[in-house]
Amino acid sequence: MPRDYVVGMARAAMVFFAAVIAIHALRYYGALGNIWFDIDPKLKAVIRHAPVQALTHMLIAPIALFVGPFQFYPRLRARAPRIHRWLGRIYVAACLIAGMGALATAPNASGGPVAGLGFGILAVCWIITTFAAWQAAVQRDFDRHRLLMRYSYAMTFAAVTLRLQIPIGLALGGASYSAISPYLSYTSWIPNVTLVALYSAFERRRRPRAVPAE
């Protein structure tokens, strides 16, 4: 199977799942009007305990999730660089704001301190990586920028992998989201980051080596 076809299908799947989860996250807007549609009771308690912190993350992070995939389309970067830059700014701002909200909410995680630690580590890595990616773009170090953005979106995409893993956790005997979140707080993002590292290493090996000048 041609590599370009596989990459294209992976990008399409990424866009699809990101859009579905971002739209699903709109239910958190109901919390602003005391409407708690399809929200785990313990997660509801977290929002009530730290509403600003929790809702800052829950309402802003879906913007980064939805916008992010379009930054990985080379044709968009080439044909509409201004759109690419503005979407990048929106993405970075959303990640930094949502990341700070996540970090502030982590100590109150519904799954307890183990889950709080996992989500807290994710938030710190997410903020630092995204800021470093933006800084690399400003410095016009685009190879580093693209690599760091991959890692950044791998962490953003944890919102998708977490939700895909919830049915598995429940099927394996988990009583609720809160009960399995100590596991999800790590399994939702570490595999994503690992996959990016492996793909990037494979990509570097495929690049033709420069022939030294005689």
N, C-alpha and C positions, 0 to 999 in steps of 0.2 A: 504494500500500500504506500503511495507516494507520501513523503514527509509533509509537503505543503497541504495535502488533503487532511492529514491527521491534525496538523496544527489548526487548520481552518475549522474543523469540526470541534476541536477543543475550545476555540474562541467562541464559537456559536453556543456551545453548551454553557460556557462561562457567562455569556450575556443573558441567556435564558434563565438560568438559576439565580443570577444576581437580580434580575428584574422581578422574578416571582417573589423572592424573599424580601426585597425592598418594598414591594407592594403589600406583602403580608404584614410588614412592620408598621403600616399605616394605622393598624388597630391601636397602637400606643397613643395616638392622638385622642382616642376616646377617654384616656385617663385624665386628660385636661378637663373633661366634663363629667368625671366620675362614672364613666362607662367602662367596664372591665371585660370586654369581649375576648374570650379564649386566652386569658392570661392566668398562669399558674398562681394559686393563692399566695404562695410564699414569695413569688416575684412581685405580686401586688403589694405585699407587705414591705418589700424593699423600696418600691416606688413611693409608698406612703411615708416611709421613714426618711428617705433622701430624695425627694421629688425633683429638685433642680438638677442634682448630679445624675440621677438615673435617667430622667427624661432628656437631658442634654445629650447623653449617649444614644438613647433609643430613638430619638427623633432626627438626629444629625447623621449618625453612622450610615443609615440607608442611602443617603445622598452619595457618600463615598462609594458604597457598594454598587450603586447603579451607574455612576459616572465612570468608575475605574476601568471597566473592560474596554471602553472605546479608546483608551490611551494606548492600547496594544495593537492597534491596526496601523501598519506602516503606511498604507495608502492615505489614511486620514492625516497622519503627520506630514506626508509629502504634499498633499493637495490642499490642505487647509491648516497650515501651521498655526494661524491665529486661533482657530477653534481649539486645536490641540493645547495651546498654551493656556487658554481661558478655562478649558475643562480641567487642566492640570492644577490651576490655581484653586478652582472649586474643590477638587479632590483633596488637595493638601490641606486647605482650610477645614474641610469637613473632618478629615482624619485627626487633625490636631485638636479641634474642639471636642469631637466625640471621644478621642483618646483620653483627654483630660477628664471628661465626664466619667468614662469607664474606670479610670484610676481612682477617682474620688468615690465611686460606688463600690469598688472591689471589697473594701472591708466589711460591707454589708451584704455580701453575696448570699443568696438564698441557700446555697449548698454548704455554707460554713467556711471556716478559715482555710481549708485546703483548696476549695473552689476559689475563694477570694485571692489566695496567693497565685493560683494559675492565671486567673483573669487579670490580676495586677501585673504580673510579668508580661503578659501579652500586651497590655496597655502601654507599659514603658517601652517595650521593643517597637511597638507600632508607632509611637510618637517619635522616638529617636530615629528610626529608619526612614520614616516619611520626611522628617525635617532634613535629614542628611541627603535624601534624594532630591529635594527641592534645592538645597544648597549646591549640589553637584550640577544641577541644571543652570543655576545662576552663574556658576564658574565655568560653564560650557564644557564640563567633563561629561559628555553625553553617554559614553559607555558605562561609566559608574552610575550615572543617573538612571539608565534603563535597568541595570542590575538591581539597584536599590528599590526601584519602583516595583519590580517583580516581587521582591521580598515584602514590600509594604502591602501590595494587593493580596499576597498570600495570606497575610494576617487579616486584612479586611474581609477576605473570603471565608474566614472562620465563621462568619455569620451563617453562611450556607452549609458548610460541612457540619457545624454544630447541629443544625436543624435536620440534616440528613441522618445524623447519628442518633438523634433522639428516639426514633421508632426502634432502632436496633437495641438501644439501652433498655427501653421498656419491654421489648420482646425477650430480653435476657433476664428479666425479673425486676427491673427498676420500678419502684412504686410511682415515681413522678419525675418531672424534670429536675426539681430541686434535689432529689435523691441521687440522681446520676450526674449532676453537674460537677462534683469533684473530679470525675473522670473527663467529662466534656471540656472542662476548663484547660485541659492539656491536649487531648486528642483532637480538638477542633482546629488547632492551628499548627502544632508541631509537625504533623505529616505534610501540611501544605508547604511549610518552609523547607522541609527536607526535600520535597519533590522539586521545588525551585532550585535548590542547591545542586541536585543531581542533574536536572535539565541544563542548567547553566554550565556545569562541568563538562557535560556531553557536548554542548554547543561549542565550547572553547576547543575541545579536541578535534572537532570537525573543521575548524578554521584552518586555512592553509597557512603554514608557517612562512614568515618572511625570510627570504634568501639573503644571507649576509653579503654585504658589498665586498668585493675583492680589493 
